Amino acid sequence: MKEINFWEIGRKLKETRTSKGLTQEYIAHMADVNTSHISNIENNRVKVSLPTLVHICNALNVTVDYILSEEYTDTSSVLDEEILRHLRSCTVKTKKQIIQIIQILK
């Protein structure tokens, strides 16, 4: 059985947090843990528990599936769901722009 890659989970949490301009302090407050615990998770010094992971994901406004997507053998469905989740909050104009971008990238 393949081991869960906690290094990758921490990396993805940090990447998501920084891309959204959020601090470790904010995430720690939202997850009801201390800031050093968030740092330890992001730097693979501790393994994140499931309840803490859920709280962190809620604070980051991403799904647990998105953070754990590298653990799946087929990640396409996870990414599809994450894209759809983001699209739901977009305006019609933004959705049309996204379609144009996708067509360019194909």
Backbone atoms as SQL, in Angstrom:
CREATE TABLE atoms (id INTEGER PRIMARY KEY, chain TEXT, resi INTEGER, resn TEXT, atom TEXT, x REAL, y REAL, z REAL);
INSERT INTO atoms VALUES
  (1, 'A', 1, 'MET', 'N', 0.834, -1.174, 0.000),
  (2, 'A', 1, 'MET', 'CA', 0.000, 0.000, 0.000),
  (3, 'A', 1, 'MET', 'C', 0.886, 1.248, 0.000),
  (4, 'A', 2, 'LYS', 'N', 0.511, 2.206, -0.814),
  (5, 'A', 2, 'LYS', 'CA', 1.277, 3.444, -0.941),
  (6, 'A', 2, 'LYS', 'C', 1.071, 4.328, 0.300),
  (7, 'A', 3, 'GLU', 'N', 2.153, 4.889, 0.782),
  (8, 'A', 3, 'GLU', 'CA', 2.093, 5.817, 1.925),
  (9, 'A', 3, 'GLU', 'C', 1.523, 7.158, 1.469),
  (10, 'A', 4, 'ILE', 'N', 0.800, 7.807, 2.345),
  (11, 'A', 4, 'ILE', 'CA', 0.301, 9.149, 2.053),
  (12, 'A', 4, 'ILE', 'C', 1.481, 10.113, 2.091),
  (13, 'A', 5, 'ASN', 'N', 1.548, 10.965, 1.089),
  (14, 'A', 5, 'ASN', 'CA', 2.662, 11.898, 0.949),
  (15, 'A', 5, 'ASN', 'C', 2.337, 13.203, 1.692),
  (16, 'A', 6, 'PHE', 'N', 2.647, 13.249, 2.975),
  (17, 'A', 6, 'PHE', 'CA', 2.352, 14.427, 3.783),
  (18, 'A', 6, 'PHE', 'C', 3.193, 15.631, 3.368),
  (19, 'A', 7, 'TRP', 'N', 4.356, 15.390, 2.791),
  (20, 'A', 7, 'TRP', 'CA', 5.170, 16.491, 2.280),
  (21, 'A', 7, 'TRP', 'C', 4.414, 17.215, 1.179),
  (22, 'A', 8, 'GLU', 'N', 3.810, 16.465, 0.262),
  (23, 'A', 8, 'GLU', 'CA', 3.054, 17.044, -0.851),
  (24, 'A', 8, 'GLU', 'C', 1.801, 17.755, -0.342),
  (25, 'A', 9, 'ILE', 'N', 1.147, 17.202, 0.653),
  (26, 'A', 9, 'ILE', 'CA', -0.039, 17.840, 1.235),
  (27, 'A', 9, 'ILE', 'C', 0.348, 19.184, 1.840),
  (28, 'A', 10, 'GLY', 'N', 1.415, 19.219, 2.606),
  (29, 'A', 10, 'GLY', 'CA', 1.883, 20.465, 3.203),
  (30, 'A', 10, 'GLY', 'C', 2.278, 21.487, 2.154),
  (31, 'A', 11, 'ARG', 'N', 2.945, 21.019, 1.110),
  (32, 'A', 11, 'ARG', 'CA', 3.362, 21.907, 0.028),
  (33, 'A', 11, 'ARG', 'C', 2.145, 22.516, -0.662),
  (34, 'A', 12, 'LYS', 'N', 1.151, 21.697, -0.922),
  (35, 'A', 12, 'LYS', 'CA', -0.040, 22.176, -1.613),
  (36, 'A', 12, 'LYS', 'C', -0.834, 23.136, -0.728),
  (37, 'A', 13, 'LEU', 'N', -0.892, 22.866, 0.570),
  (38, 'A', 13, 'LEU', 'CA', -1.563, 23.779, 1.485),
  (39, 'A', 13, 'LEU', 'C', -0.871, 25.143, 1.483),
  (40, 'A', 14, 'LYS', 'N', 0.451, 25.112, 1.554),
  (41, 'A', 14, 'LYS', 'CA', 1.211, 26.369, 1.565),
  (42, 'A', 14, 'LYS', 'C', 1.054, 27.120, 0.250),
  (43, 'A', 15, 'GLU', 'N', 1.151, 26.415, -0.850),
  (44, 'A', 15, 'GLU', 'CA', 1.003, 27.035, -2.169),
  (45, 'A', 15, 'GLU', 'C', -0.380, 27.687, -2.307),
  (46, 'A', 16, 'THR', 'N', -1.399, 26.990, -1.852),
  (47, 'A', 16, 'THR', 'CA', -2.761, 27.520, -1.932),
  (48, 'A', 16, 'THR', 'C', -2.914, 28.744, -1.033),
  (49, 'A', 17, 'ARG', 'N', -2.389, 28.640, 0.177),
  (50, 'A', 17, 'ARG', 'CA', -2.483, 29.756, 1.131),
  (51, 'A', 17, 'ARG', 'C', -1.787, 30.999, 0.584),
  (52, 'A', 18, 'THR', 'N', -0.564, 30.831, 0.091),
  (53, 'A', 18, 'THR', 'CA', 0.194, 31.987, -0.384),
  (54, 'A', 18, 'THR', 'C', -0.417, 32.568, -1.665),
  (55, 'A', 19, 'SER', 'N', -0.960, 31.716, -2.532),
  (56, 'A', 19, 'SER', 'CA', -1.568, 32.218, -3.768),
  (57, 'A', 19, 'SER', 'C', -2.808, 33.055, -3.476),
  (58, 'A', 20, 'LYS', 'N', -3.432, 32.822, -2.339),
  (59, 'A', 20, 'LYS', 'CA', -4.616, 33.587, -1.939),
  (60, 'A', 20, 'LYS', 'C', -4.255, 34.765, -1.042),
  (61, 'A', 21, 'GLY', 'N', -2.952, 34.927, -0.775),
  (62, 'A', 21, 'GLY', 'CA', -2.499, 36.039, 0.039),
  (63, 'A', 21, 'GLY', 'C', -2.898, 35.929, 1.505),
  (64, 'A', 22, 'LEU', 'N', -3.048, 34.706, 1.992),
  (65, 'A', 22, 'LEU', 'CA', -3.453, 34.482, 3.383),
  (66, 'A', 22, 'LEU', 'C', -2.235, 34.160, 4.246),
  (67, 'A', 23, 'THR', 'N', -2.289, 34.575, 5.489),
  (68, 'A', 23, 'THR', 'CA', -1.175, 34.324, 6.408),
  (69, 'A', 23, 'THR', 'C', -1.383, 33.022, 7.167),
  (70, 'A', 24, 'GLN', 'N', -0.290, 32.518, 7.691),
  (71, 'A', 24, 'GLN', 'CA', -0.385, 31.353, 8.572),
  (72, 'A', 24, 'GLN', 'C', -1.215, 31.693, 9.805),
  (73, 'A', 25, 'GLU', 'N', -1.118, 32.921, 10.270),
  (74, 'A', 25, 'GLU', 'CA', -1.878, 33.351, 11.444),
  (75, 'A', 25, 'GLU', 'C', -3.377, 33.259, 11.182),
  (76, 'A', 26, 'TYR', 'N', -3.792, 33.704, 10.002),
  (77, 'A', 26, 'TYR', 'CA', -5.213, 33.647, 9.644),
  (78, 'A', 26, 'TYR', 'C', -5.697, 32.203, 9.598),
  (79, 'A', 27, 'ILE', 'N', -4.935, 31.349, 8.913),
  (80, 'A', 27, 'ILE', 'CA', -5.324, 29.937, 8.789),
  (81, 'A', 27, 'ILE', 'C', -5.359, 29.282, 10.168),
  (82, 'A', 28, 'ALA', 'N', -4.367, 29.574, 10.987),
  (83, 'A', 28, 'ALA', 'CA', -4.323, 29.005, 12.346),
  (84, 'A', 28, 'ALA', 'C', -5.551, 29.428, 13.142),
  (85, 'A', 29, 'HIS', 'N', -5.911, 30.687, 13.051),
  (86, 'A', 29, 'HIS', 'CA', -7.089, 31.179, 13.761),
  (87, 'A', 29, 'HIS', 'C', -8.344, 30.444, 13.281),
  (88, 'A', 30, 'MET', 'N', -8.501, 30.319, 11.978),
  (89, 'A', 30, 'MET', 'CA', -9.678, 29.671, 11.404),
  (90, 'A', 30, 'MET', 'C', -9.728, 28.174, 11.726),
  (91, 'A', 31, 'ALA', 'N', -8.564, 27.551, 11.849),
  (92, 'A', 31, 'ALA', 'CA', -8.492, 26.112, 12.127),
  (93, 'A', 31, 'ALA', 'C', -8.409, 25.819, 13.622),
  (94, 'A', 32, 'ASP', 'N', -8.358, 26.878, 14.426),
  (95, 'A', 32, 'ASP', 'CA', -8.279, 26.753, 15.885),
  (96, 'A', 32, 'ASP', 'C', -7.036, 25.975, 16.330),
  (97, 'A', 33, 'VAL', 'N', -5.917, 26.313, 15.702),
  (98, 'A', 33, 'VAL', 'CA', -4.613, 25.772, 16.098),
  (99, 'A', 33, 'VAL', 'C', -3.647, 26.946, 16.183),
  (100, 'A', 34, 'ASN', 'N', -2.434, 26.705, 16.658),
  (101, 'A', 34, 'ASN', 'CA', -1.489, 27.815, 16.716),
  (102, 'A', 34, 'ASN', 'C', -0.703, 27.925, 15.397),
  (103, 'A', 35, 'THR', 'N', -0.125, 29.076, 15.208),
  (104, 'A', 35, 'THR', 'CA', 0.583, 29.376, 13.962),
  (105, 'A', 35, 'THR', 'C', 1.732, 28.408, 13.711),
  (106, 'A', 36, 'SER', 'N', 2.433, 28.029, 14.766),
  (107, 'A', 36, 'SER', 'CA', 3.560, 27.104, 14.574),
  (108, 'A', 36, 'SER', 'C', 3.085, 25.748, 14.064),
  (109, 'A', 37, 'HIS', 'N', 1.859, 25.368, 14.411),
  (110, 'A', 37, 'HIS', 'CA', 1.329, 24.090, 13.915),
  (111, 'A', 37, 'HIS', 'C', 1.101, 24.163, 12.405),
  (112, 'A', 38, 'ILE', 'N', 0.596, 25.300, 11.923),
  (113, 'A', 38, 'ILE', 'CA', 0.427, 25.467, 10.475),
  (114, 'A', 38, 'ILE', 'C', 1.791, 25.407, 9.785),
  (115, 'A', 39, 'SER', 'N', 2.776, 26.081, 10.346),
  (116, 'A', 39, 'SER', 'CA', 4.124, 26.041, 9.793),
  (117, 'A', 39, 'SER', 'C', 4.660, 24.609, 9.773),
  (118, 'A', 40, 'ASN', 'N', 4.449, 23.887, 10.850),
  (119, 'A', 40, 'ASN', 'CA', 4.923, 22.500, 10.926),
  (120, 'A', 40, 'ASN', 'C', 4.235, 21.611, 9.898),
  (121, 'A', 41, 'ILE', 'N', 2.960, 21.837, 9.648),
  (122, 'A', 41, 'ILE', 'CA', 2.247, 21.069, 8.623),
  (123, 'A', 41, 'ILE', 'C', 2.809, 21.400, 7.247),
  (124, 'A', 42, 'GLU', 'N', 2.945, 22.687, 6.958),
  (125, 'A', 42, 'GLU', 'CA', 3.432, 23.112, 5.644),
  (126, 'A', 42, 'GLU', 'C', 4.858, 22.651, 5.379),
  (127, 'A', 43, 'ASN', 'N', 5.651, 22.478, 6.418),
  (128, 'A', 43, 'ASN', 'CA', 7.046, 22.077, 6.248),
  (129, 'A', 43, 'ASN', 'C', 7.302, 20.615, 6.591),
  (130, 'A', 44, 'ASN', 'N', 6.226, 19.836, 6.672),
  (131, 'A', 44, 'ASN', 'CA', 6.290, 18.387, 6.869),
  (132, 'A', 44, 'ASN', 'C', 6.997, 17.981, 8.159),
  (133, 'A', 45, 'ARG', 'N', 6.854, 18.782, 9.198),
  (134, 'A', 45, 'ARG', 'CA', 7.409, 18.399, 10.497),
  (135, 'A', 45, 'ARG', 'C', 6.391, 17.621, 11.335),
  (136, 'A', 46, 'VAL', 'N', 5.104, 17.774, 10.966),
  (137, 'A', 46, 'VAL', 'CA', 4.037, 16.981, 11.596),
  (138, 'A', 46, 'VAL', 'C', 3.070, 16.550, 10.509),
  (139, 'A', 47, 'LYS', 'N', 2.335, 15.490, 10.786),
  (140, 'A', 47, 'LYS', 'CA', 1.302, 15.019, 9.871),
  (141, 'A', 47, 'LYS', 'C', -0.010, 15.683, 10.269),
  (142, 'A', 48, 'VAL', 'N', -0.678, 16.270, 9.302),
  (143, 'A', 48, 'VAL', 'CA', -1.933, 16.955, 9.566),
  (144, 'A', 48, 'VAL', 'C', -3.024, 15.923, 9.866),
  (145, 'A', 49, 'SER', 'N', -3.821, 16.202, 10.888),
  (146, 'A', 49, 'SER', 'CA', -4.952, 15.326, 11.211),
  (147, 'A', 49, 'SER', 'C', -6.110, 15.653, 10.275),
  (148, 'A', 50, 'LEU', 'N', -7.029, 14.728, 10.146),
  (149, 'A', 50, 'LEU', 'CA', -8.175, 14.941, 9.270),
  (150, 'A', 50, 'LEU', 'C', -9.025, 16.134, 9.719),
  (151, 'A', 51, 'PRO', 'N', -9.371, 16.256, 11.015),
  (152, 'A', 51, 'PRO', 'CA', -10.162, 17.437, 11.412),
  (153, 'A', 51, 'PRO', 'C', -9.452, 18.756, 11.111),
  (154, 'A', 52, 'THR', 'N', -8.158, 18.821, 11.370),
  (155, 'A', 52, 'THR', 'CA', -7.408, 20.050, 11.091),
  (156, 'A', 52, 'THR', 'C', -7.348, 20.315, 9.596),
  (157, 'A', 53, 'LEU', 'N', -7.162, 19.267, 8.803),
  (158, 'A', 53, 'LEU', 'CA', -7.136, 19.425, 7.351),
  (159, 'A', 53, 'LEU', 'C', -8.459, 19.994, 6.852),
  (160, 'A', 54, 'VAL', 'N', -9.555, 19.507, 7.375),
  (161, 'A', 54, 'VAL', 'CA', -10.874, 20.019, 6.967),
  (162, 'A', 54, 'VAL', 'C', -11.002, 21.495, 7.322),
  (163, 'A', 55, 'HIS', 'N', -10.584, 21.870, 8.526),
  (164, 'A', 55, 'HIS', 'CA', -10.661, 23.272, 8.941),
  (165, 'A', 55, 'HIS', 'C', -9.764, 24.158, 8.077),
  (166, 'A', 56, 'ILE', 'N', -8.573, 23.689, 7.768),
  (167, 'A', 56, 'ILE', 'CA', -7.658, 24.456, 6.916),
  (168, 'A', 56, 'ILE', 'C', -8.263, 24.627, 5.523),
  (169, 'A', 57, 'CYS', 'N', -8.805, 23.549, 4.972),
  (170, 'A', 57, 'CYS', 'CA', -9.419, 23.623, 3.640),
  (171, 'A', 57, 'CYS', 'C', -10.592, 24.592, 3.635),
  (172, 'A', 58, 'ASN', 'N', -11.396, 24.578, 4.680),
  (173, 'A', 58, 'ASN', 'CA', -12.502, 25.538, 4.770),
  (174, 'A', 58, 'ASN', 'C', -11.974, 26.964, 4.795),
  (175, 'A', 59, 'ALA', 'N', -10.906, 27.198, 5.544),
  (176, 'A', 59, 'ALA', 'CA', -10.308, 28.535, 5.613),
  (177, 'A', 59, 'ALA', 'C', -9.741, 28.957, 4.262),
  (178, 'A', 60, 'LEU', 'N', -9.212, 28.003, 3.518),
  (179, 'A', 60, 'LEU', 'CA', -8.639, 28.280, 2.204),
  (180, 'A', 60, 'LEU', 'C', -9.690, 28.308, 1.096),
  (181, 'A', 61, 'ASN', 'N', -10.905, 27.880, 1.441),
  (182, 'A', 61, 'ASN', 'CA', -11.994, 27.780, 0.460),
  (183, 'A', 61, 'ASN', 'C', -11.640, 26.842, -0.693),
  (184, 'A', 62, 'VAL', 'N', -11.083, 25.692, -0.338),
  (185, 'A', 62, 'VAL', 'CA', -10.801, 24.623, -1.299),
  (186, 'A', 62, 'VAL', 'C', -11.323, 23.315, -0.705),
  (187, 'A', 63, 'THR', 'N', -11.470, 22.321, -1.544),
  (188, 'A', 63, 'THR', 'CA', -11.925, 21.029, -1.054),
  (189, 'A', 63, 'THR', 'C', -10.742, 20.202, -0.547),
  (190, 'A', 64, 'VAL', 'N', -11.051, 19.291, 0.330),
  (191, 'A', 64, 'VAL', 'CA', -10.033, 18.346, 0.795),
  (192, 'A', 64, 'VAL', 'C', -9.554, 17.523, -0.395),
  (193, 'A', 65, 'ASP', 'N', -10.476, 17.172, -1.293),
  (194, 'A', 65, 'ASP', 'CA', -10.103, 16.423, -2.496),
  (195, 'A', 65, 'ASP', 'C', -9.036, 17.155, -3.300),
  (196, 'A', 66, 'TYR', 'N', -9.167, 18.465, -3.404),
  (197, 'A', 66, 'TYR', 'CA', -8.179, 19.239, -4.159),
  (198, 'A', 66, 'TYR', 'C', -6.798, 19.110, -3.518),
  (199, 'A', 67, 'ILE', 'N', -6.744, 19.240, -2.209),
  (200, 'A', 67, 'ILE', 'CA', -5.461, 19.141, -1.503),
  (201, 'A', 67, 'ILE', 'C', -4.908, 17.724, -1.601),
  (202, 'A', 68, 'LEU', 'N', -5.772, 16.728, -1.574),
  (203, 'A', 68, 'LEU', 'CA', -5.333, 15.334, -1.610),
  (204, 'A', 68, 'LEU', 'C', -5.274, 14.756, -3.022),
  (205, 'A', 69, 'SER', 'N', -5.480, 15.573, -4.038),
  (206, 'A', 69, 'SER', 'CA', -5.592, 15.059, -5.401),
  (207, 'A', 69, 'SER', 'C', -4.395, 14.226, -5.850),
  (208, 'A', 70, 'GLU', 'N', -3.213, 14.535, -5.360),
  (209, 'A', 70, 'GLU', 'CA', -2.020, 13.766, -5.754),
  (210, 'A', 70, 'GLU', 'C', -2.040, 12.346, -5.185),
  (211, 'A', 71, 'GLU', 'N', -2.911, 12.110, -4.204),
  (212, 'A', 71, 'GLU', 'CA', -3.008, 10.781, -3.594),
  (213, 'A', 71, 'GLU', 'C', -3.865, 9.831, -4.420),
  (214, 'A', 72, 'TYR', 'N', -4.648, 10.371, -5.352),
  (215, 'A', 72, 'TYR', 'CA', -5.518, 9.555, -6.188),
  (216, 'A', 72, 'TYR', 'C', -4.763, 9.057, -7.411),
  (217, 'A', 73, 'THR', 'N', -5.160, 7.910, -7.923),
  (218, 'A', 73, 'THR', 'CA', -4.534, 7.416, -9.139),
  (219, 'A', 73, 'THR', 'C', -5.063, 8.156, -10.366),
  (220, 'A', 74, 'ASP', 'N', -6.321, 8.622, -10.316),
  (221, 'A', 74, 'ASP', 'CA', -6.895, 9.418, -11.405),
  (222, 'A', 74, 'ASP', 'C', -7.335, 10.751, -10.829),
  (223, 'A', 75, 'THR', 'N', -6.549, 11.783, -11.070),
  (224, 'A', 75, 'THR', 'CA', -6.828, 13.093, -10.477),
  (225, 'A', 75, 'THR', 'C', -7.761, 13.947, -11.319),
  (226, 'A', 76, 'SER', 'N', -8.100, 13.513, -12.508),
  (227, 'A', 76, 'SER', 'CA', -8.893, 14.370, -13.394),
  (228, 'A', 76, 'SER', 'C', -10.257, 14.697, -12.805),
  (229, 'A', 77, 'SER', 'N', -10.933, 13.746, -12.175),
  (230, 'A', 77, 'SER', 'CA', -12.258, 14.028, -11.618),
  (231, 'A', 77, 'SER', 'C', -12.172, 15.023, -10.468),
  (232, 'A', 78, 'VAL', 'N', -11.121, 14.949, -9.674),
  (233, 'A', 78, 'VAL', 'CA', -10.930, 15.891, -8.576),
  (234, 'A', 78, 'VAL', 'C', -10.740, 17.295, -9.129),
  (235, 'A', 79, 'LEU', 'N', -9.913, 17.424, -10.137),
  (236, 'A', 79, 'LEU', 'CA', -9.669, 18.734, -10.737),
  (237, 'A', 79, 'LEU', 'C', -10.921, 19.268, -11.424),
  (238, 'A', 80, 'ASP', 'N', -11.672, 18.383, -12.079),
  (239, 'A', 80, 'ASP', 'CA', -12.926, 18.798, -12.711),
  (240, 'A', 80, 'ASP', 'C', -13.885, 19.380, -11.680),
  (241, 'A', 81, 'GLU', 'N', -14.010, 18.717, -10.560),
  (242, 'A', 81, 'GLU', 'CA', -14.909, 19.191, -9.501),
  (243, 'A', 81, 'GLU', 'C', -14.446, 20.526, -8.922),
  (244, 'A', 82, 'GLU', 'N', -13.148, 20.700, -8.763),
  (245, 'A', 82, 'GLU', 'CA', -12.623, 21.954, -8.240),
  (246, 'A', 82, 'GLU', 'C', -12.879, 23.099, -9.227),
  (247, 'A', 83, 'ILE', 'N', -12.701, 22.831, -10.501),
  (248, 'A', 83, 'ILE', 'CA', -12.984, 23.841, -11.519),
  (249, 'A', 83, 'ILE', 'C', -14.457, 24.216, -11.494),
  (250, 'A', 84, 'LEU', 'N', -15.331, 23.222, -11.436),
  (251, 'A', 84, 'LEU', 'CA', -16.769, 23.484, -11.396),
  (252, 'A', 84, 'LEU', 'C', -17.161, 24.276, -10.154),
  (253, 'A', 85, 'ARG', 'N', -16.544, 23.983, -9.039),
  (254, 'A', 85, 'ARG', 'CA', -16.844, 24.694, -7.800),
  (255, 'A', 85, 'ARG', 'C', -16.521, 26.175, -7.955),
  (256, 'A', 86, 'HIS', 'N', -15.406, 26.464, -8.579),
  (257, 'A', 86, 'HIS', 'CA', -15.018, 27.860, -8.793),
  (258, 'A', 86, 'HIS', 'C', -15.920, 28.540, -9.832),
  (259, 'A', 87, 'LEU', 'N', -16.305, 27.792, -10.855),
  (260, 'A', 87, 'LEU', 'CA', -17.138, 28.367, -11.908),
  (261, 'A', 87, 'LEU', 'C', -18.508, 28.796, -11.401),
  (262, 'A', 88, 'ARG', 'N', -19.024, 28.093, -10.421),
  (263, 'A', 88, 'ARG', 'CA', -20.362, 28.406, -9.906),
  (264, 'A', 88, 'ARG', 'C', -20.472, 29.836, -9.400),
  (265, 'A', 89, 'SER', 'N', -19.387, 30.398, -8.926),
  (266, 'A', 89, 'SER', 'CA', -19.442, 31.754, -8.386),
  (267, 'A', 89, 'SER', 'C', -19.068, 32.824, -9.417),
  (268, 'A', 90, 'CYS', 'N', -18.795, 32.419, -10.640),
  (269, 'A', 90, 'CYS', 'CA', -18.403, 33.372, -11.680),
  (270, 'A', 90, 'CYS', 'C', -19.624, 33.970, -12.376),
  (271, 'A', 91, 'THR', 'N', -19.441, 35.174, -12.878),
  (272, 'A', 91, 'THR', 'CA', -20.481, 35.811, -13.684),
  (273, 'A', 91, 'THR', 'C', -20.497, 35.170, -15.072),
  (274, 'A', 92, 'VAL', 'N', -21.560, 35.428, -15.827),
  (275, 'A', 92, 'VAL', 'CA', -21.654, 34.906, -17.193),
  (276, 'A', 92, 'VAL', 'C', -20.502, 35.448, -18.038),
  (277, 'A', 93, 'LYS', 'N', -20.181, 36.716, -17.861),
  (278, 'A', 93, 'LYS', 'CA', -19.084, 37.327, -18.612),
  (279, 'A', 93, 'LYS', 'C', -17.765, 36.612, -18.321),
  (280, 'A', 94, 'THR', 'N', -17.502, 36.353, -17.055),
  (281, 'A', 94, 'THR', 'CA', -16.267, 35.661, -16.677),
  (282, 'A', 94, 'THR', 'C', -16.242, 34.247, -17.239),
  (283, 'A', 95, 'LYS', 'N', -17.370, 33.568, -17.210),
  (284, 'A', 95, 'LYS', 'CA', -17.437, 32.204, -17.759),
  (285, 'A', 95, 'LYS', 'C', -17.114, 32.209, -19.249),
  (286, 'A', 96, 'LYS', 'N', -17.600, 33.209, -19.976),
  (287, 'A', 96, 'LYS', 'CA', -17.301, 33.312, -21.409),
  (288, 'A', 96, 'LYS', 'C', -15.808, 33.545, -21.635),
  (289, 'A', 97, 'GLN', 'N', -15.200, 34.365, -20.774),
  (290, 'A', 97, 'GLN', 'CA', -13.762, 34.607, -20.874),
  (291, 'A', 97, 'GLN', 'C', -12.980, 33.327, -20.588),
  (292, 'A', 98, 'ILE', 'N', -13.442, 32.569, -19.614),
  (293, 'A', 98, 'ILE', 'CA', -12.774, 31.299, -19.281),
  (294, 'A', 98, 'ILE', 'C', -12.853, 30.338, -20.459),
  (295, 'A', 99, 'ILE', 'N', -13.992, 30.285, -21.120),
  (296, 'A', 99, 'ILE', 'CA', -14.134, 29.426, -22.303),
  (297, 'A', 99, 'ILE', 'C', -13.134, 29.838, -23.376),
  (298, 'A', 100, 'GLN', 'N', -12.991, 31.124, -23.592),
  (299, 'A', 100, 'GLN', 'CA', -12.030, 31.609, -24.596),
  (300, 'A', 100, 'GLN', 'C', -10.604, 31.206, -24.212),
  (301, 'A', 101, 'ILE', 'N', -10.276, 31.328, -22.956),
  (302, 'A', 101, 'ILE', 'CA', -8.933, 30.941, -22.485),
  (303, 'A', 101, 'ILE', 'C', -8.705, 29.453, -22.706),
  (304, 'A', 102, 'ILE', 'N', -9.693, 28.637, -22.381),
  (305, 'A', 102, 'ILE', 'CA', -9.575, 27.188, -22.559),
  (306, 'A', 102, 'ILE', 'C', -9.361, 26.859, -24.024),
  (307, 'A', 103, 'GLN', 'N', -10.117, 27.519, -24.905),
  (308, 'A', 103, 'GLN', 'CA', -9.966, 27.263, -26.330),
  (309, 'A', 103, 'GLN', 'C', -8.563, 27.636, -26.821),
  (310, 'A', 104, 'ILE', 'N', -8.014, 28.699, -26.304),
  (311, 'A', 104, 'ILE', 'CA', -6.657, 29.102, -26.675),
  (312, 'A', 104, 'ILE', 'C', -5.631, 28.085, -26.190),
  (313, 'A', 105, 'LEU', 'N', -5.843, 27.557, -24.986),
  (314, 'A', 105, 'LEU', 'CA', -4.875, 26.626, -24.384),
  (315, 'A', 105, 'LEU', 'C', -4.910, 25.225, -25.005),
  (316, 'A', 106, 'LYS', 'N', -5.979, 24.881, -25.677),
  (317, 'A', 106, 'LYS', 'CA', -6.106, 23.521, -26.252),
  (318, 'A', 106, 'LYS', 'C', -5.078, 23.265, -27.289);
